[in-house]
Amino acid sequence: MSDNERLELAELLFPNIKQTREELEERYPERELSEGAKVTRFAPSPTGFMHIGGLESAFLDYIYAEQSNGVFYLRIEDTDRERYVEEATDLIKSSLQTFDIMPSEGALNGGNYGPYVQSERKEIYQTYIKDLIIKGLAYPCFMSKEELEEIREGQELRKEPLGVYGVYAVDRDLSLDEIKEHLSNNDSYVIRIKSPGSLENTVILHDLIKGDITLPENVIDEVIMKKDGLPTYHFAHVIDDHLMHTTVVIRGDEWVPSFPKHLQLFSMLGFKTPKYAHYAPLTKKENGNVRKLSKRKDPEFSVEFYEKEGIPSMGVKLFLSTIINTNFEEWYLQNSDKSFMDFNFSFKKMPTGGTLFDMEKLNNICRTYFSRLSAEDLYKEALPYYEKYDKDFYKLMTDNKDLLISFLNIERDGKRPRKDIATYKDIKNESIYMFNDLFYNLENNEIKCNHKDILLKYAECYNENDTQDEWYERIKDLAINNNYAASVKEFKAEPDKYNGHIGDICEEVRHAVTLKTQSPNLYDILKILGKEEIAKRINNFIK
């Protein structure tokens, strides 16, 4: 086909496209960035709920852009209209807001490189496709679904690469008259590239995480525009990453095999190729085996799970940080006064294989995170959760703010702060006995009263003005005067000599006032409850 014929074909296929690619390049100029600044993008497809893998991807984009004084933007890739879910875009945006992974620009907050929703960029893509037609690098393909299926079946039998290429690209060299005849018959078509690739050639992916990977060169005449006029993912993301000046594409390693297609498209379009970083999938241990985290099997796959379970968004980000960089956890434990953003994240420290998603590890990270908050900050952070999911306890929290903060403050400032709270739910579970309205409705089917007389004497002698040392000495005197050993060591030396030991008294008091076998510092709990309430609870426990 001659130059004039290709120009005529381009006008025939895209009569409404009047702008040129040169005009688009002027509209989206290079960004003014400091040296080393990265431009990253979170580019999800709105085809369902937001999952933890997507959140990890957004978090990675956010971290590397922020730490390099760069740009992190949100792009919605919604060109797959068959799988499009209307409310999915809102879920993506709300998830980023919930976890405070906010883009510098994009579909949430606009910017100079939009539109940031691909379905709104149709004319942009068609401008570049028209240019490829003019240059003889792309062509309309009228092959039917049945023809494509027949080719695929034959390739499978012969164990050949699957796709339209070489002798199978039957429409690649159609004449202009043949194309016009198809169009006059209203035959549907797609646009394919004329791949210059060879089965003998390879390309190298210089991956920032995995190192150099050798892959076969792309030979497929890939579809770049579907029958509905919208681009395929492969073509759209190349155009967008170029015009939005993405410097690093961070994505899951399931995209590694697609790299040759993308590299070829960048080359055919005359674009500079961004750097790529492919991270390992999230995995889970099950019955001694390791498998990928699954949306069908694992509730923690959906990001909604974390909010409903009361897992703090910062806890999730800290946990993802331990997955992203293998040396983060040790750093975090040693730097209690620093934010996770003070850590120097590196692609070189990212795992190249699967990364285990361990819920117990997540809980431990959350316990450490909560232990570093002040009692008042913990209280404030938990309020929105209870307002949404447990309005009755929310009212108790607001009506008894000082009491709850005092309880949360127990053992918070020492060298080994308490770590009994891993989720917002745990605040209620751990503090429930502090609220009389809840305490007297608790069922006690396990803890029995074994030291009735000593409990009654303790209720009489308790003095709420005692210091902790004075409080302990008072229990000690009570123990000695009632034939209880003053220490566990004494009791173990001569167990038949005593009714028990001082620890039994403390435990019995704990059982009576909390109906629990474990609690934070008993002295502080008693101080908050007060003498009258302690006596009431002891009598209730004995009964």
Disulfide bonds with the S-S distance in Angstrom:
none
